[in-house]
């Protein structure tokens, strides 16, 4: 009879998010008030790579809205959910 060995690996990850500005705002897609982080492209002068960043943010399925002052906001809940989905696949 052949021997069978089972190896179980446990991994952990650490996600560090440093933001300068954090706001609570209504997320229309969550249908609730949520923590929002200012989009990294807010206030950046238009450049060829900015459109690529916009497309990447849209493809990730992040919930986005706009603050009263015009700042682009990203829902922290959707960002964390996307990271969790990426980790499990």
Backbone as numpy.savetxt, mean C-alpha at the origin, in Angstrom:
# Nx Ny Nz CAx CAy CAz Cx Cy Cz
11.16 -50.16 3.48 10.32 -48.99 3.48 11.22 -47.74 3.48
10.87 -46.77 2.63 11.67 -45.54 2.51 11.35 -44.58 3.64
12.37 -43.88 4.08 12.18 -42.87 5.13 11.60 -41.61 4.51
10.79 -40.94 5.27 10.21 -39.69 4.80 10.55 -38.60 5.82
11.08 -37.49 5.33 11.45 -36.38 6.18 10.58 -35.18 5.83
10.00 -34.58 6.85 9.20 -33.37 6.66 9.95 -32.19 7.27
10.10 -31.15 6.48 10.77 -29.94 6.94 9.74 -28.81 6.93
9.61 -28.15 8.06 8.69 -27.02 8.18 9.50 -25.76 8.38
9.23 -24.78 7.54 9.92 -23.49 7.64 8.94 -22.44 8.12
9.35 -21.67 9.07 8.56 -20.53 9.53 9.33 -19.27 9.20
8.62 -18.33 8.62 9.27 -17.06 8.28 8.46 -15.91 8.86
9.14 -14.85 9.09 8.48 -13.63 9.52 8.99 -12.49 8.65
8.23 -11.46 8.59 8.68 -10.30 7.83 8.36 -9.05 8.63
9.06 -8.02 8.30 8.88 -6.74 8.96 8.69 -5.69 7.88
7.62 -4.96 7.98 7.35 -3.89 7.03 7.44 -2.58 7.79
8.33 -1.72 7.36 8.51 -0.42 8.01 8.03 0.65 7.05
7.07 1.42 7.51 6.53 2.49 6.70 6.81 3.80 7.42
7.59 4.64 6.79 7.89 5.95 7.37 7.18 6.99 6.52
6.32 7.71 7.16 5.58 8.76 6.45 5.74 10.07 7.19
5.76 11.12 6.43 5.86 12.44 7.04 4.48 12.94 7.44
3.51 12.59 6.65 2.17 13.07 6.91 1.21 11.91 6.90
0.43 11.82 7.95 -0.59 10.79 8.07 -1.89 11.48 8.44
-2.96 11.06 7.80 -4.24 11.69 8.05 -5.31 10.62 8.21
-6.35 10.96 8.90 -7.55 10.12 8.92 -8.52 10.76 7.94
-9.03 9.95 7.05 -9.96 10.47 6.06 -10.92 9.36 5.66
-11.98 9.74 4.99 -12.97 8.79 4.51 -12.43 8.08 3.28
-12.45 6.75 3.32 -12.05 5.95 2.16 -13.34 5.46 1.50
-13.65 5.95 0.31 -14.90 5.56 -0.33 -14.96 4.06 -0.66
-13.82 3.45 -0.93 -13.81 2.03 -1.28 -13.97 1.14 -0.05
-13.42 1.56 1.10 -13.61 0.82 2.35 -14.98 1.13 2.94
-15.51 2.30 2.63 -16.77 2.74 3.21 -16.62 3.09 4.68
-15.43 3.56 5.05 -15.16 3.89 6.45 -14.03 4.90 6.53
-13.90 5.50 7.70 -12.77 6.38 7.95 -11.54 5.51 8.15
-10.42 5.89 7.57 -9.21 5.08 7.64 -7.98 5.98 7.73
-6.89 5.38 8.17 -5.61 6.09 8.15 -5.17 6.21 6.69
-4.73 7.37 6.33 -4.27 7.63 4.97 -2.84 8.13 5.01
-2.08 7.75 4.02 -0.72 8.28 3.89 -0.67 9.09 2.59
0.11 10.13 2.62 0.24 10.98 1.44 1.01 10.21 0.38
0.48 10.22 -0.82 1.09 9.52 -1.94 2.52 10.02 -2.17
3.44 9.12 -2.49 4.83 9.54 -2.69 5.01 10.46 -3.88
4.04 10.53 -4.77 4.21 11.39 -5.94 3.56 12.75 -5.75
2.96 12.98 -4.59 2.35 14.28 -4.31 3.43 15.35 -4.25
3.25 16.41 -5.00 4.18 17.53 -4.97 5.44 17.31 -5.79
5.51 16.19 -6.50 6.68 15.93 -7.33 6.46 16.58 -8.69
7.48 17.27 -9.17 7.36 17.88 -10.49 7.17 16.80 -11.54
6.34 17.05 -12.54 6.12 16.03 -13.58 7.42 15.61 -14.22
7.60 14.30 -14.32 8.76 13.75 -15.00 8.32 12.46 -15.69
9.13 11.92 -16.57 8.72 10.72 -17.32 8.37 9.53 -16.42
9.01 9.39 -15.27 8.75 8.26 -14.39 7.49 8.39 -13.57
6.94 9.61 -13.44 5.76 9.83 -12.61 4.57 9.05 -13.15
4.40 9.00 -14.45 3.29 8.25 -15.05 3.43 6.77 -14.73
4.65 6.25 -14.72 4.87 4.84 -14.38 4.48 4.56 -12.93
4.80 5.47 -12.03 4.43 5.30 -10.62 2.92 5.30 -10.49
2.23 6.20 -11.19 0.77 6.25 -11.17 0.18 4.92 -11.65
0.71 4.39 -12.74 0.21 3.11 -13.27 0.45 1.99 -12.27
1.61 1.98 -11.62 1.94 0.95 -10.64 0.98 1.02 -9.46
0.72 2.23 -8.96 -0.21 2.39 -7.84 -1.61 1.92 -8.22
-2.03 2.22 -9.44 -3.36 1.79 -9.90 -3.44 0.28 -10.04
-2.40 -0.34 -10.55 -2.39 -1.79 -10.75 -2.39 -2.55 -9.43
-1.86 -1.97 -8.39 -1.82 -2.64 -7.09 -3.18 -2.71 -6.43
-4.13 -1.96 -6.91 -5.47 -1.97 -6.32 -5.56 -1.21 -5.02
-4.71 -0.21 -4.87 -4.75 0.60 -3.65 -5.93 1.56 -3.69
-6.55 1.75 -2.54 -7.63 2.72 -2.44 -7.00 4.11 -2.36
-7.46 4.99 -3.22 -6.89 6.33 -3.25 -7.99 7.36 -3.25
-7.70 8.49 -2.66 -8.64 9.61 -2.63 -7.83 10.89 -2.59
-8.52 12.00 -2.54 -7.83 13.28 -2.53 -8.28 14.08 -1.31
-7.32 14.69 -0.63 -7.62 15.52 0.54 -8.15 16.87 0.09
-8.74 17.59 1.02 -9.28 18.92 0.72 -8.20 19.87 0.21
-6.96 19.67 0.67 -5.87 20.54 0.22 -5.27 20.09 -1.10
-5.84 19.04 -1.71 -5.38 18.56 -3.01 -4.36 17.44 -2.95
-3.92 17.06 -1.77 -2.92 16.00 -1.64 -3.55 14.65 -2.00
-2.81 13.84 -2.73 -3.26 12.49 -3.06 -3.00 11.59 -1.86
-4.02 10.85 -1.43 -3.92 10.00 -0.25 -4.11 8.54 -0.63
-3.37 7.67 0.06 -3.49 6.23 -0.13 -3.98 5.63 1.17
-4.99 4.78 1.07 -5.57 4.12 2.24 -4.57 3.10 2.79
-4.21 3.26 4.05 -3.23 2.36 4.67 -3.77 0.93 4.75
-5.08 0.77 4.97 -5.66 -0.58 5.03 -5.46 -1.33 3.72
-5.68 -0.65 2.59 -5.52 -1.31 1.29 -4.05 -1.61 1.01
-3.16 -0.74 1.46 -1.73 -0.97 1.28 -1.29 -2.20 2.07
-1.71 -2.29 3.32 -1.34 -3.44 4.15 -1.97 -4.73 3.62
-3.22 -4.66 3.13 -3.87 -5.84 2.55 -3.12 -6.31 1.31
-2.66 -5.37 0.50 -1.90 -5.75 -0.71 -0.59 -6.41 -0.32
0.07 -5.89 0.69 1.33 -6.50 1.15 1.08 -7.90 1.70
-0.02 -8.08 2.41 -0.36 -9.40 2.94 -0.63 -10.38 1.81
-1.35 -9.94 0.78 -1.63 -10.79 -0.38 -0.35 -11.17 -1.10
0.56 -10.23 -1.23 1.83 -10.49 -1.90 2.65 -11.50 -1.11
2.60 -11.41 0.20 3.37 -12.30 1.07 2.87 -13.74 1.00
1.56 -13.94 0.84 1.00 -15.29 0.85 1.11 -15.98 -0.50
1.36 -15.24 -1.57 1.45 -15.88 -2.87 2.86 -16.23 -3.23
